[in-house]
């Protein structure tokens, strides 16, 4: 598959994040600070130079949408600091999206979500400091639960008015929370777990976003139920069949199917390995046939 290494992010096409045009395959940095499962207090830090190479290679290959968070860190490594070191000064076309809400202490253990305006502003300012910026391109409010998000999203809308944030998004939300947010400020994207096997509720959110011109940004599109632990377990027979027939990885099949769900769908697969990065980007050039899509849809609906 050596020819695949020349496939760039441009093969996936483009969509708009607000007033910024990005390639539909971006890069998620959750896996970058460590080897093995992410977000673990005792994670093994990734080799620093390897992490920097992956980020630089991603941008070389046309990635202009990078997803990060201040809580993406392991002992000795921080995704934001790695981005700053590898990519600053930042290219004009690069959109760096971060998220606020979840919080981890210095020891890596989870603490209470930020819920007050003061707590959310502190998280925004921490992202600004780590990334070395005076504004954030895009901030996603990450949610747990089904309660009202008006106060939290309103606090971020105020920071947008103040110029600290350019665009706002939502993460891990339900349809009624999207409707609530839209009464407060424009929503640039919705970032939810999605891929083959996702729930009907996630299918509905993807559809709602498409109707309203909002980017839908799936996470765990490759990992599925493996979540922060990464891909694992047995792939559905349909996914394996398409991968074997084409001579490509099952990860590439999963990403290609996800991108076929709508022109507004943006993928942010993450990895700490250059070869995996290049394989993921090659998914943007995969045009699934109607027969392949029907087969994979059966895997999706079970």
C-alpha positions in Angstrom: 0.0 0.0 0.0 2.9 2.3 -0.5 1.1 4.5 -3.0 -1.4 5.4 -0.3 1.2 7.5 1.5 0.8 10.2 -1.1 -3.0 10.7 -0.4 -3.6 14.0 1.3 -6.4 15.3 3.4 -7.7 17.2 0.3 -9.0 13.9 -1.1 -11.8 13.9 1.5 -13.3 17.2 0.2 -14.1 20.2 2.3 -16.8 21.6 4.6 -17.1 24.9 6.5 -16.5 25.3 10.2 -18.3 28.7 10.4 -16.4 30.9 8.0 -13.4 28.6 7.8 -13.1 25.9 5.1 -11.4 22.7 6.3 -10.7 19.3 4.8 -13.2 16.7 5.9 -10.5 14.5 7.5 -8.7 16.2 10.3 -6.7 14.9 13.2 -7.6 14.2 16.8 -4.8 14.5 19.4 -6.3 12.4 22.3 -3.9 9.5 21.6 -0.8 11.7 21.1 0.4 12.3 24.7 0.7 8.6 25.5 1.0 5.0 24.2 -1.9 2.7 25.0 -5.3 3.9 26.4 -5.8 7.7 26.6 -6.8 9.7 29.7 -5.3 7.3 32.2 -3.4 8.7 35.2 -0.6 6.2 34.8 -0.4 6.3 31.0 3.1 5.8 29.5 4.2 9.1 27.8 4.8 8.8 24.1 8.2 9.6 22.7 8.2 13.4 22.3 9.9 13.5 18.9 7.5 10.8 17.5 4.5 12.9 18.6 5.9 16.1 17.0 6.6 14.2 13.8 3.0 13.0 13.6 1.7 16.5 14.0 4.0 18.0 11.4 3.3 15.2 9.0 -0.5 15.7 9.4 -0.1 19.4 8.4 2.2 18.5 5.5 -0.5 16.2 4.2 -3.1 19.0 4.2 -4.8 18.5 7.6 -6.1 21.9 8.6 -8.6 20.8 11.4 -7.0 19.6 14.6 -9.0 18.6 17.7 -7.5 18.9 21.1 -8.2 19.7 24.8 -6.3 20.8 27.9 -7.3 17.5 29.6 -5.5 15.5 26.9 -2.3 14.8 28.8 -0.1 12.1 30.3 2.8 12.3 32.7 5.3 14.6 30.9 3.2 15.2 27.8 0.3 17.6 26.9 -1.5 17.6 23.6 -1.7 21.4 23.6 1.9 21.8 24.4 2.9 19.4 21.6 0.7 21.3 19.1 2.3 24.6 20.2 5.8 23.2 19.8 5.2 21.4 16.5 3.1 23.9 14.6 3.5 27.4 16.0 3.5 29.9 14.4 0.3 28.5 13.1 -0.7 28.5 9.5 -3.5 30.9 8.5 -5.7 28.1 7.3 -5.3 25.9 10.4 -8.4 25.5 12.7 -7.5 24.3 16.2 -10.6 23.1 18.0 -10.5 22.5 21.7 -13.2 21.6 24.3 -14.1 22.6 27.8 -16.2 21.1 30.5 -14.3 18.0 31.6 -11.4 18.5 34.1 -8.5 16.4 35.4 -6.3 17.2 38.3 -2.4 17.4 38.0 -2.4 13.7 39.0 -4.4 12.8 36.0 -7.6 11.8 37.9 -10.9 13.2 36.8 -12.5 16.0 38.8 -15.8 17.8 38.6 -16.9 19.2 35.3 -16.6 23.0 34.9 -20.1 24.3 35.2 -19.9 28.0 36.3 -18.9 30.9 34.0 -15.7 31.4 36.1 -14.7 27.7 35.8 -15.3 27.7 32.1 -13.4 30.9 31.6 -10.4 29.4 33.5 -10.4 26.5 31.2 -10.5 28.7 28.1 -7.6 30.7 29.4 -5.6 27.6 30.2 -6.1 26.4 26.5 -5.0 29.9 25.3 -1.9 29.7 27.5 -0.9 26.2 26.4 -1.5 26.8 22.8 0.2 30.2 22.9 -2.7 32.1 21.3 -4.7 35.2 22.1 -7.9 33.6 20.8 -9.3 30.1 20.3 -10.6 29.2 16.8 -13.3 26.8 18.0 -14.4 25.7 21.5 -16.7 22.8 22.0 -18.7 22.6 25.2 -18.5 19.0 26.3 -21.6 17.7 28.2 -22.4 14.9 30.5 -26.1 14.3 31.0 -29.3 15.7 29.7 -29.9 18.8 31.8 -30.0 22.4 30.6 -26.8 23.8 29.0 -28.0 27.4 28.8 -25.8 28.9 31.6 -22.7 27.1 30.4 -23.2 27.8 26.7 -24.2 31.4 27.5 -20.9 31.8 29.4 -19.0 30.7 26.3 -21.1 33.0 24.1 -20.0 35.9 26.3 -16.3 34.9 25.8 -17.0 34.8 22.1 -18.3 38.3 22.3 -15.2 39.3 24.2 -13.0 38.0 21.4 -11.4 35.1 23.3 -13.3 32.5 21.2 -14.2 32.8 17.5 -16.6 29.9 17.1 -18.7 27.6 19.4 -19.6 24.0 19.2 -21.1 21.2 21.3 -19.8 17.8 22.3 -21.6 14.6 23.5 -25.0 16.2 23.4 -28.6 15.4 22.9 -30.9 16.9 20.3 -32.8 19.1 22.8 -29.5 20.6 24.0 -28.6 21.5 20.4 -32.0 23.3 20.1 -31.4 25.1 23.4 -27.9 26.2 22.3 -29.1 27.6 19.0 -31.4 30.1 20.9 -28.2 31.5 22.5 -25.5 31.6 19.8 -24.6 30.1 16.5 -23.4 26.4 16.7 -20.5 25.7 14.3 -20.3 21.9 15.0 -21.6 19.0 17.0 -19.0 16.5 18.1 -20.5 13.2 19.2 -19.5 9.5 19.3 -20.4 8.1 15.9 -19.4 5.3 13.5 -20.6 1.9 12.3 -22.9 0.6 15.1 -23.8 4.0 16.5 -27.3 4.4 18.1 -30.4 5.7 16.2 -30.2 8.8 18.4 -26.8 9.6 16.9 -28.1 9.0 13.4 -30.8 11.5 14.2 -28.4 14.1 15.4 -26.3 13.7 12.3 -29.4 14.2 10.2 -30.5 17.3 12.2 -27.0 18.9 11.8 -27.1 18.3 8.0 -30.5 20.0 7.7 -29.1 23.1 9.5 -25.7 23.2 7.8 -23.9 22.4 11.1 -20.8 20.3 10.8 -21.1 16.8 12.5 -17.7 15.7 13.9 -17.7 12.1 15.0 -15.3 10.8 17.5 -14.5 7.1 18.1 -15.3 6.5 14.5 -12.6 3.8 14.4 -12.5 2.7 18.0 -16.3 2.2 18.4 -17.0 0.6 21.7 -13.2 0.6 22.5 -13.5 4.3 23.1 -10.3 5.8 24.6 -8.8 2.3 24.6 -8.7 2.3 20.8 -9.9 -0.2 18.3 -10.2 -3.8 19.6 -12.4 -6.8 19.5 -13.8 -8.5 16.4 -14.8 -6.4 13.4 -18.2 -7.1 11.9 -18.0 -9.5 9.0 -19.3 -6.9 6.6 -16.4 -4.5 7.5 -13.9 -7.3 7.1 -15.3 -8.3 3.7 -15.0 -4.8 2.2 -11.5 -4.3 3.7 -10.3 -7.7 2.3 -11.9 -7.1 -1.1 -10.2 -3.7 -1.5 -7.0 -4.7 0.2 -7.2 -1.9 2.8 -7.5 -1.7 6.6 -10.8 -2.0 8.4 -10.0 1.4 10.0 -10.0 2.9 6.5 -13.3 1.3 5.7 -14.9 2.6 8.9 -13.7 6.2 8.2 -14.8 6.0 4.5 -18.3 4.8 5.5 -18.5 7.6 8.1 -17.6 10.3 5.6 -20.3 8.9 3.2 -23.0 9.7 5.8 -23.2 13.2 4.6 -21.1 16.1 3.2 -21.3 17.9 6.5 -19.5 15.0 8.3 -15.9 15.7 9.4 -13.7 12.9 10.7 -10.9 13.5 13.4 -9.2 10.1 13.7 -6.3 10.2 16.1 -3.0 8.3 16.3 0.6 8.6 17.5 2.0 6.8 14.5 2.8 8.3 11.1 1.9 5.2 9.2 -1.5 5.0 10.8 -2.0 8.7 10.1 -1.3 8.2 6.4 -3.7 5.2 6.3 -6.4 7.2 8.0 -6.0 10.1 5.5 -6.2 7.6 2.6 -9.8 6.9 3.7 -10.7 10.3 2.1 -10.0 8.8 -1.3 -12.2 5.7 -0.9 -15.4 5.9 -2.8 -17.6 3.1 -1.6 -20.0 1.5 -4.1 -23.7 1.3 -3.5 -23.3 -2.4 -2.9 -20.5 -1.8 -0.3 -22.5 0.9 1.4 -25.6 -1.4 1.6 -23.4 -4.1 3.2 -21.8 -1.7 5.7 -25.2 -0.2 6.5 -26.3 -3.7 7.6 -23.3 -3.8 10.0 -24.4 -0.4 11.3 -28.0 -1.3 12.0 -27.1 -4.8 13.3 
